[in-house]
Amino acid sequence: MCASVDRSDRNGAITEHAVVIAGGGPAGMMLGAELTLAGVDVAIVERRVNPEVESSRAGGLNARTIEVLDQRGIADRFLSEGRAMQVARFADRVLDISDFPIRHNYGLALWQKRFEEILAGWVDELAVRMYRGREVTGFAQDAAGVNVQLSDGSSLRAEYLVGCDGSRSLIRKAAGIDFPGWDPSISFLLAEVEMSEEPEVGFRRDAKGVHAMGRLVDGHVRVVVREEHVGQTGEPTLRDLSQLLIAVRGTDYGVHSPRWIARFTDMTRQAASYREGRVMLAGDAAHVHSPVGGRGLNLGVQDAVNLGWKLAQVVNRTSPDSLLDSYQAERHPAAARVLRTTMTQTVLQRADARIDALRDTIAELLSMDEPRKRFAAMMSGLDIQYDLGQAHPLVGRRMPDIDLVTDRGPLRAFALLHDARPVLLNLGEPGDLDITPWADRVQLIDGDYAGTWELSVLGAITAPTAVLIRPDGHVAWVGEGGDVGLAEALTTWFGRPAAMGSSREASTHRSPAPSVGSASVGLRKRPARLKAAAAIRNAQGGVRDVKRSR
Ligand SMILES: Cc1cc2nc3c(=O)[nH]c(=O)nc-3n(C[C@H](O)[C@H](O)[C@H](O)COP(=O)(O)OP(=O)(O)OC[C@H]3O[C@@H](n4cnc5c(N)ncnc54)[C@H](O)[C@@H]3O)c2cc1C
C-alpha cells in the first residue's frame, strides 16, 4: 500500500519513503500509525528484532492518552487488558478524577510491555513499514531530504527523519541539538526477580529514600530500590541489587533469577529545539525526566499525535513547511511543564523532616476541591491548552467527547476522529457553514448536542454553534453564531483554500488512507428525507457527512 520507491545510486539501492522514523517504541509506533492514517509513506527503523520489550518500565496511561487512543477507535484494546483506576498522584495523594465530566474519568494500570504489544498489533494492521533488527547509525540532510544510514549498510532516503529513539537519541546528538537540563540527583535500580523468601511488599520511605516491592501476577517480584551513589554507568547486576536490598531492608529475601535489571534516575533534560531542518524529535528523544508521576510514555504518545497530522499535511503538500513550527510551539511548553512537576515530585520523595512538612502542606492543599481538580487535570494531561489565539475557552483545548445526534443516530464526537482527519462540527442550522474550498481535507458534520458544555476544571462554558477540530482532538476554532475567523483558521491549520490554491499538487508519496478503525462517516447511507437537502448542498460543492435528525 505504501508507495516506497527503490532507486540506485553509486552506493547501491536506496529505498525512498516520505518519512523515516528512528525507533519503534511508543512514540515511534504512534507516529507511524498517524502518518499512515494520513496516507503518508512512512517507515520505522527499530533496533529490536521483534515487538517484545524485555523490561516493562511504564505502569500505566493517563486519562488523556486513553482519550487519544479512543479518538482512533482503539482504546478498548487497551482498556480490556488493563485495570481502570485512579492513577494520578501528587505529594502522596491520589488525585481522584471520577467526578470529572469526561467519559474516561480514570487512568489505566497497564505495563508498558503489554501497551507496546497492543500498539504494535494496530501498527501491523495499518501495514506500517517496519525495518526491524536494524539501527539508524547516521544521517545527512540536504535541501530536499535526508539520507539515513542503517546498521546493515543500506540507506533510506526521506523527506523528513523523526528521532523517536529514546533518551540517548542518536538522532538528537547527530543533529547537533542541545539537551540542556539537570544531571541526576538520585538513582534507582528497577528489576523483576524471583525471591525464595516472602518479600515485604509495598512502598516505603525511610532515611535511605524510597523503595518499593510488589508481586506480579506471574509470581515475579518487581523491585525499586535506591542506589547509594549517583552516576554509576556499568550494567547493574544481581549482586548490586542484592547488596542494595540488604543495605535498605537488612535482607535480600533470597533474590535470584532476574528477568531484567535496569537503572533509572531523575535526570531532567529537554531538547532546546524539536527540529533541525528536516530532522525532528519526539518522545524521550526530546525530553527525559524522573518517572515519578508516570508521564513519559504519555507525553511521547501525545507528541506523536500532535506531530503526525502536521507532518502529513506538509508531506502531502496541503500545508507549508512552517506548519511544523507549531509542533515545537505547542509541545515544548507541554513537556517543560511535565519536567517542572517531576522535579517537584522528586524533591517531595526525599526523607527529611522539612520535606515531610512540605509534603504534608501540599497534601493539605490538595484535599481542597479546586486545587485537587487543577492538579488532577494536570497530572492526567487533560488541562493542556495550546495558545491558538481565539478567546473562547475551548480553543486550543481537547474537544470533549460529546454525544451527538446525527442522521446515523447517536455518534460520539471522538468517533469522528478515527481516520485522523479534521472535522468541522456544525451544531447550528445545517447549511450554515460553507467550507467547499477545504471539502477534500475537512469533514463537515452536522449534528445536535442536547447536553451541557462543561469542561474539566473550567466548568460550564458558552455553548458553541460550531467547532473546528484538529486530527489530534484539539479545537482550532469555535463558532459563536457565525463564521467569523473560520476561513483563517482553516487556512492556518489545513492549508490554503483549493480555489485559490497553487500549492496543492499531489505528492508522489501519497498513498490511500487505510480503513482500519474508520468511522466511515462519509460512506453511510443518508435517510431519504435528507437526500434532497444533501443533493442541493453537493451541487453547491459542499460535503456533509453526517446530518442532524429533525
Ligand atoms: C522505571 C520507569 C517507570 C516509568 N513509568 C512510566 C509511567 O508509569 N508512565 C509513563 O507514561 N511513562 C513512564 N516511564 C517512561 C517511559 O518508559 C518512556 O517515557 C517511554 O518508553 C518513552 O517512549 P519513546 O518511544 O519515546 O522511547 P523508548 O521507549 O525508549 O523507545 C525508543 C525505541 O527506539 C529504539 N532505538 C533506539 N535507538 C535506535 C536507533 N539508533 N535505531 C533504531 N532504533 C533505535 C529502541 O530499541 C526503542 O524501541 C517510565 C520510565 C521508567 C524508567
The ligand as an SDF file (V2000), in Angstrom:
LIG
                    3D

 53 58  0  0  0  0  0  0  0  0999 V2000
   11.1410    2.9920   35.8740 C   0  0  0  0  0  0  0  0  0  0  0  0
   10.3530    3.7160   34.8430 C   0  0  0  0  0  0  0  0  0  0  0  0
    8.9930    3.8260   35.0320 C   0  0  0  0  0  0  0  0  0  0  0  0
    8.2520    4.5540   34.1180 C   0  0  0  0  0  0  0  0  0  0  0  0
    6.9000    4.6700   34.3330 N   0  0  0  0  0  0  0  0  0  0  0  0
    6.1600    5.3990   33.4840 C   0  0  0  0  0  0  0  0  0  0  0  0
    4.7330    5.5010   33.6480 C   0  0  0  0  0  0  0  0  0  0  0  0
    4.1460    4.9550   34.5660 O   0  0  0  0  0  0  0  0  0  0  0  0
    4.0500    6.2390   32.7450 N   0  0  0  0  0  0  0  0  0  0  0  0
    4.6720    6.8310   31.6950 C   0  0  0  0  0  0  0  0  0  0  0  0
    3.9830    7.5000   30.9240 O   0  0  0  0  0  0  0  0  0  0  0  0
    5.9930    6.7170   31.4810 N   0  0  0  0  0  0  0  0  0  0  0  0
    6.7600    6.0130   32.3430 C   0  0  0  0  0  0  0  0  0  0  0  0
    8.0900    5.8680   32.1120 N   0  0  0  0  0  0  0  0  0  0  0  0
    8.7020    6.4930   30.9280 C   0  0  0  0  0  0  0  0  0  0  0  0
    8.5150    5.6600   29.6590 C   0  0  0  0  0  0  0  0  0  0  0  0
    9.0350    4.3750   29.8370 O   0  0  0  0  0  0  0  0  0  0  0  0
    9.2100    6.3680   28.4910 C   0  0  0  0  0  0  0  0  0  0  0  0
    8.8850    7.7310   28.5310 O   0  0  0  0  0  0  0  0  0  0  0  0
    8.7860    5.7970   27.1370 C   0  0  0  0  0  0  0  0  0  0  0  0
    9.2380    4.4850   26.9530 O   0  0  0  0  0  0  0  0  0  0  0  0
    9.3370    6.6620   26.0080 C   0  0  0  0  0  0  0  0  0  0  0  0
    8.9140    6.1670   24.7750 O   0  0  0  0  0  0  0  0  0  0  0  0
    9.7340    6.5080   23.4560 P   0  0  0  0  0  0  0  0  0  0  0  0
    9.0610    5.8050   22.3440 O   0  0  0  0  0  0  0  0  0  0  0  0
    9.9630    7.9450   23.3730 O   0  0  0  0  0  0  0  0  0  0  0  0
   11.1960    5.8950   23.7140 O   0  0  0  0  0  0  0  0  0  0  0  0
   11.6170    4.3990   24.0340 P   0  0  0  0  0  0  0  0  0  0  0  0
   10.5590    3.6580   24.7420 O   0  0  0  0  0  0  0  0  0  0  0  0
   12.9550    4.4840   24.6610 O   0  0  0  0  0  0  0  0  0  0  0  0
   11.7410    3.7330   22.6030 O   0  0  0  0  0  0  0  0  0  0  0  0
   12.8190    4.0230   21.7500 C   0  0  0  0  0  0  0  0  0  0  0  0
   12.9340    2.9170   20.7300 C   0  0  0  0  0  0  0  0  0  0  0  0
   13.9470    3.2620   19.8020 O   0  0  0  0  0  0  0  0  0  0  0  0
   14.7760    2.1290   19.5460 C   0  0  0  0  0  0  0  0  0  0  0  0
   16.0690    2.6830   19.1530 N   0  0  0  0  0  0  0  0  0  0  0  0
   16.9320    3.4040   19.8880 C   0  0  0  0  0  0  0  0  0  0  0  0
   17.9630    3.8270   19.1470 N   0  0  0  0  0  0  0  0  0  0  0  0
   17.7400    3.3890   17.8920 C   0  0  0  0  0  0  0  0  0  0  0  0
   18.4380    3.5150   16.6690 C   0  0  0  0  0  0  0  0  0  0  0  0
   19.5860    4.2070   16.5680 N   0  0  0  0  0  0  0  0  0  0  0  0
   17.9290    2.9420   15.5710 N   0  0  0  0  0  0  0  0  0  0  0  0
   16.7500    2.2370   15.6450 C   0  0  0  0  0  0  0  0  0  0  0  0
   16.0550    2.0630   16.7840 N   0  0  0  0  0  0  0  0  0  0  0  0
   16.5400    2.6640   17.8870 C   0  0  0  0  0  0  0  0  0  0  0  0
   14.7700    1.3510   20.8550 C   0  0  0  0  0  0  0  0  0  0  0  0
   15.0360   -0.0220   20.6330 O   0  0  0  0  0  0  0  0  0  0  0  0
   13.3420    1.5920   21.3430 C   0  0  0  0  0  0  0  0  0  0  0  0
   12.4580    0.6040   20.8940 O   0  0  0  0  0  0  0  0  0  0  0  0
    8.8690    5.1500   32.9960 C   0  0  0  0  0  0  0  0  0  0  0  0
   10.2310    5.0090   32.8030 C   0  0  0  0  0  0  0  0  0  0  0  0
   10.9760    4.3130   33.7180 C   0  0  0  0  0  0  0  0  0  0  0  0
   12.4490    4.1760   33.5120 C   0  0  0  0  0  0  0  0  0  0  0  0
  1  2  1  0
  2  3  1  0
  2 52  2  0
  3  4  2  0
  4  5  1  0
  4 50  1  0
  5  6  2  0
  6  7  1  0
  6 13  1  0
  7  8  2  0
  7  9  1  0
  9 10  1  0
 10 11  2  0
 10 12  1  0
 12 13  2  0
 13 14  1  0
 14 15  1  0
 14 50  1  0
 15 16  1  0
 16 17  1  0
 16 18  1  0
 18 19  1  0
 18 20  1  0
 20 21  1  0
 20 22  1  0
 22 23  1  0
 23 24  1  0
 24 25  2  0
 24 26  1  0
 24 27  1  0
 27 28  1  0
 28 29  2  0
 28 30  1  0
 28 31  1  0
 31 32  1  0
 32 33  1  0
 33 34  1  0
 33 48  1  0
 34 35  1  0
 35 36  1  0
 35 46  1  0
 36 37  1  0
 36 45  1  0
 37 38  2  0
 38 39  1  0
 39 40  1  0
 39 45  2  0
 40 41  1  0
 40 42  2  0
 42 43  1  0
 43 44  2  0
 44 45  1  0
 46 47  1  0
 46 48  1  0
 48 49  1  0
 50 51  2  0
 51 52  1  0
 52 53  1  0
M  END
$$$$
